[in-house]
Amino acid sequence: MRKFIMIPVILLLLFGVGGYLYCQRFLKPPDKQVVQKNEAFYVTGNVLLKRHGEVGWSGLDCDTSLGDGDIIATSKNSSIEIKFGNDMKNIISAREDTSVELDAITEFGNKKITLKNGAIFADLEALDSGSKFEVRTPTAVCGVLGTGFEAVANRGSTVVKVYDGLVHVKSAGMRGLISRLVIVRQGNQVVIRKHRAPEQPIPLAEIDMQKWHKWKGDIAEHMFRTFYIYMDEDSFENHYTPSGWLGDYDAIRRITWDINPHSGKDCLRFRYTGRTPQGAGWVGVYWQNPVNNWGDVKGGFNLNGAKRLRFWARGENGDERIVRFGIGGISGQYPDSCKIEIGPIVLTMEWKEYSIDLTGKDLSYVSGGFYWMTDRISNPDGVIIYLDDIAYE
């Protein structure tokens, strides 16, 4: 008898343990997804932030990280731009007099914001695979699968303007009921009024397209941060390597110099002896990426947004003549998108700042980040020059 009693008990235990393990494996709430980075990369004017769960407002500055449920409010002549999601390549911009809640932007998958009033631009280049971006307003629900658009909202209506891709739009009706879906394609806009179905899409005005392209151009400038070629010898912020020696390259000597740098721990010291071992009569040094890249492999940086290349230089005795300083100009299979030079320049014994104007230049691909060149005619006895704090700004 005891044997027959034990059998169902054992079976119950097995089912119980199996059920528990099944629930743990399949039915428990999923672990929270890895939080994706986001930050405000451009802020102008008076922009306020109310953190999720908090009562008070505080000022919002550049490089601030944001969280789900945070609310942003901009005032007159103010705006903010936020990058988020996969590699932070998605961008939304809250224009002036706008209130927007970031319902869900930090985790992998679908993203959602609520535009309470005002206007936003959105450029969504890298949504997570299979996900969508949803914008809710007082009168509409917009589903975006990766596109560029603008939404303008108030209590009574919403205008959605599609500049790239397409947007699915529904109207939020009485008591939150949702009306029929309207697809708004690139180059069109739609109006959604309170408690009414979306109107028929109509073409965008030319002024809207101009405004969109201007904002897209501004993004590169707003996102750009100081990009160092040389800060200190061991700085992790350095980019490029002075590996491209030209002309009479055997007449060039380079060392790191820790006496009287412009800033930091050290600077670069170059000596040109004035000899002509290669018979060229001139020398030059290129900063390249990767090392010794003359356009044979991909290595260019996109530096669009930079307004100038700034560097500090001095000579050992003064009166050192540098024929040219410049950027770009590497050709080959993967050529630079620009070549910009200044010179000739006569150095002094004291540190002096120089800059190369990059306004309006195509900096989309630069593998030759910086160079200098001089010759024997200008410096028959050679020169010693020092360089420091070389950076795109």
QUISUL-V355201 format. One record per residue. N is the residue number from 1. RES is the residue in one small letter. SS is DSSP state (@ for helix, = for strand, . for the rest). PSI is psi in degrees with one decimal (999 if undefined). Layout:
# QUISUL-V355201
N_RES_SS_PSI, N_RES_SS_PSI
This chain:
# QUISUL-V355201
1_m_._-43.9, 2_r_@_-34.7, 3_k_@_-43.4, 4_f_@_-29.6, 5_i_@_-38.3, 6_m_@_-32.7, 7_i_@_-51.2, 8_p_@_-31.3, 9_v_@_-44.6, 10_i_@_-42.6, 11_l_@_-41.5, 12_l_@_-41.9, 13_l_@_-43.5, 14_l_@_-46.7, 15_f_@_-37.9, 16_g_@_-47.6, 17_v_@_-44.3, 18_g_@_-42.4, 19_g_@_-39.6, 20_y_@_-46.1, 21_l_@_-37.3, 22_y_@_-45.2, 23_c_@_-41.0, 24_q_@_-36.4, 25_r_@_-40.9, 26_f_@_-27.9, 27_l_@_-9.1, 28_k_._154.2, 29_p_._135.6, 30_p_._147.5, 31_d_._150.4, 32_k_._137.3, 33_q_._157.4, 34_v_._128.6, 35_v_._129.8, 36_q_._143.7, 37_k_._149.3, 38_n_=_155.7, 39_e_=_155.8, 40_a_=_114.8, 41_f_=_-9.1, 42_y_=_124.9, 43_v_=_130.3, 44_t_=_141.6, 45_g_._-153.3, 46_n_._106.3, 47_v_=_128.5, 48_l_=_153.1, 49_l_=_132.2, 50_k_=_112.9, 51_r_._150.0, 52_h_._129.0, 53_g_._-4.3, 54_e_._160.0, 55_v_._-42.6, 56_g_._162.7, 57_w_._152.1, 58_s_=_161.4, 59_g_=_147.1, 60_l_._125.4, 61_d_._167.6, 62_c_._149.9, 63_d_._12.7, 64_t_._132.0, 65_s_._144.1, 66_l_._158.9, 67_g_._166.4, 68_d_._135.4, 69_g_._-6.8, 70_d_=_147.5, 71_i_=_134.8, 72_i_=_136.8, 73_a_=_126.5, 74_t_=_150.2, 75_s_._-169.7, 76_k_._138.0, 77_n_._33.3, 78_s_._155.0, 79_s_=_164.9, 80_i_=_144.3, 81_e_=_133.8, 82_i_=_134.9, 83_k_=_142.8, 84_f_=_173.1, 85_g_._-154.9, 86_n_@_112.1, 87_d_@_19.2, 88_m_@_42.3, 89_k_._-4.6, 90_n_=_139.1, 91_i_=_133.5, 92_i_=_146.3, 93_s_=_122.1, 94_a_=_120.7, 95_r_._-170.7, 96_e_._153.0, 97_d_._50.3, 98_t_._143.1, 99_s_=_124.6, 100_v_=_136.3, 101_e_=_131.3, 102_l_=_83.6, 103_d_=_-46.0, 104_a_=_102.6, 105_i_._-6.2, 106_t_._-22.1, 107_e_._160.4, 108_f_._141.0, 109_g_._-151.4, 110_n_._144.3, 111_k_=_151.1, 112_k_=_135.3, 113_i_=_159.0, 114_t_=_117.2, 115_l_=_103.2, 116_k_=_-39.7, 117_n_=_158.7, 118_g_=_-150.3, 119_a_=_144.8, 120_i_=_149.0, 121_f_=_148.4, 122_a_=_133.2, 123_d_=_102.5, 124_l_=_90.6, 125_e_._-16.2, 126_a_._55.0, 127_l_._151.7, 128_d_._146.6, 129_s_._127.0, 130_g_._6.1, 131_s_._172.0, 132_k_._165.5, 133_f_=_123.3, 134_e_=_134.1, 135_v_=_122.4, 136_r_=_137.9, 137_t_._175.4, 138_p_._-20.6, 139_t_._-3.1, 140_a_=_160.0, 141_v_=_122.9, 142_c_=_125.3, 143_g_=_123.4, 144_v_=_134.1, 145_l_._15.2, 146_g_._97.7, 147_t_._-177.6, 148_g_=_125.8, 149_f_=_171.0, 150_e_=_140.8, 151_a_=_131.7, 152_v_=_124.4, 153_a_=_148.4, 154_n_._-171.1, 155_r_._-29.2, 156_g_._-18.4, 157_s_=_164.3, 158_t_=_136.9, 159_v_=_126.2, 160_v_=_124.0, 161_k_=_124.2, 162_v_=_117.6, 163_y_=_-22.8, 164_d_=_130.4, 165_g_._-142.4, 166_l_=_159.3, 167_v_=_134.7, 168_h_=_127.8, 169_v_=_134.6, 170_k_=_158.5, 171_s_=_135.7, 172_a_=_108.1, 173_g_._-158.4, 174_m_@_133.9, 175_r_@_32.4, 176_g_@_2.9, 177_l_._144.3, 178_i_=_134.4, 179_s_._-170.3, 180_r_._155.2, 181_l_._138.5, 182_v_=_131.9, 183_i_=_122.0, 184_v_=_118.5, 185_r_=_168.1, 186_q_._134.9, 187_g_._11.1, 188_n_=_165.1, 189_q_=_159.9, 190_v_=_148.0, 191_v_=_133.1, 192_i_=_110.2, 193_r_=_158.6, 194_k_._128.8, 195_h_._21.5, 196_r_._154.5, 197_a_._154.4, 198_p_._140.9, 199_e_._171.1, 200_q_._133.3, 201_p_._146.2, 202_i_=_158.4, 203_p_=_148.5, 204_l_._150.7, 205_a_._153.4, 206_e_@_-34.7, 207_i_@_-31.3, 208_d_@_-43.5, 209_m_@_-39.4, 210_q_@_-40.6, 211_k_@_-40.8, 212_w_@_-47.4, 213_h_@_-34.1, 214_k_@_-44.7, 215_w_@_-42.1, 216_k_@_-38.7, 217_g_@_-36.9, 218_d_@_-30.2, 219_i_@_-46.0, 220_a_@_-43.8, 221_e_@_-42.6, 222_h_@_-34.9, 223_m_@_-19.2, 224_f_._133.8, 225_r_._160.0, 226_t_._127.7, 227_f_=_104.1, 228_y_=_137.5, 229_i_=_-41.8, 230_y_=_122.5, 231_m_._-62.3, 232_d_._162.8, 233_e_._-40.8, 234_d_._18.2, 235_s_._134.2, 236_f_._-11.2, 237_e_._-4.5, 238_n_._144.6, 239_h_._152.4, 240_y_._162.8, 241_t_=_134.9, 242_p_=_69.0, 243_s_=_-14.9, 244_g_=_89.9, 245_w_=_131.6, 246_l_=_165.4, 247_g_=_-129.1, 248_d_._67.8, 249_y_@_-24.8, 250_d_@_-6.5, 251_a_@_8.5, 252_i_=_137.0, 253_r_=_138.3, 254_r_=_132.0, 255_i_=_159.7, 256_t_=_133.4, 257_w_=_122.4, 258_d_._13.3, 259_i_._121.4, 260_n_._52.9, 261_p_._163.7, 262_h_._-41.6, 263_s_._168.0, 264_g_._-151.7, 265_k_._-26.8, 266_d_._176.7, 267_c_=_-176.6, 268_l_=_135.4, 269_r_=_122.5, 270_f_=_135.6, 271_r_=_127.2, 272_y_=_119.3, 273_t_._-20.0, 274_g_._-7.1, 275_r_._169.6, 276_t_._61.3, 277_p_._-28.8, 278_q_._1.2, 279_g_._20.7, 280_a_._-38.7, 281_g_._8.6, 282_w_=_163.8, 283_v_=_160.8, 284_g_=_156.0, 285_v_=_126.4, 286_y_=_135.0, 287_w_=_121.5, 288_q_=_158.9, 289_n_._123.6, 290_p_._-174.2, 291_v_._136.0, 292_n_._30.4, 293_n_._111.4, 294_w_._37.0, 295_g_._11.6, 296_d_._-28.8, 297_v_._162.3, 298_k_._135.4, 299_g_._5.0, 300_g_._144.1, 301_f_=_146.1, 302_n_._108.1, 303_l_._16.4, 304_n_._137.7, 305_g_._-24.1, 306_a_._138.9, 307_k_._-22.1, 308_r_=_157.9, 309_l_=_123.1, 310_r_=_137.9, 311_f_=_159.5, 312_w_=_139.7, 313_a_=_153.4, 314_r_=_164.8, 315_g_=_164.8, 316_e_._-41.6, 317_n_._-8.7, 318_g_._155.0, 319_d_._15.9, 320_e_._131.4, 321_r_=_114.5, 322_i_=_121.8, 323_v_._-42.2, 324_r_=_145.5, 325_f_=_148.2, 326_g_=_179.3, 327_i_=_157.4, 328_g_=_-162.5, 329_g_._-5.3, 330_i_._133.5, 331_s_._-134.2, 332_g_._-163.0, 333_q_._-31.9, 334_y_._80.9, 335_p_._154.5, 336_d_._152.9, 337_s_._-2.7, 338_c_._165.4, 339_k_=_119.5, 340_i_=_131.8, 341_e_=_156.8, 342_i_=_158.0, 343_g_._169.4, 344_p_._156.9, 345_i_=_133.9, 346_v_=_120.4, 347_l_._158.5, 348_t_._173.8, 349_m_._-20.8, 350_e_._151.0, 351_w_._135.5, 352_k_=_140.2, 353_e_=_136.7, 354_y_=_157.4, 355_s_=_151.1, 356_i_=_119.8, 357_d_=_126.6, 358_l_._9.2, 359_t_._126.7, 360_g_._6.2, 361_k_._153.1, 362_d_._103.2, 363_l_._26.9, 364_s_._-20.5, 365_y_._108.0, 366_v_=_105.9, 367_s_._-18.2, 368_g_=_88.7, 369_g_=_-24.1, 370_f_=_150.4, 371_y_=_159.2, 372_w_=_151.8, 373_m_=_144.6, 374_t_=_178.6, 375_d_=_172.0, 376_r_._-31.1, 377_i_._-42.7, 378_s_._-28.5, 379_n_._74.8, 380_p_._-27.7, 381_d_._9.7, 382_g_._178.9, 383_v_=_158.6, 384_i_=_122.8, 385_i_=_155.1, 386_y_=_138.1, 387_l_=_144.4, 388_d_=_158.4, 389_d_=_59.4, 390_i_=_121.5, 391_a_=_148.0, 392_y_=_136.9, 393_e_._999
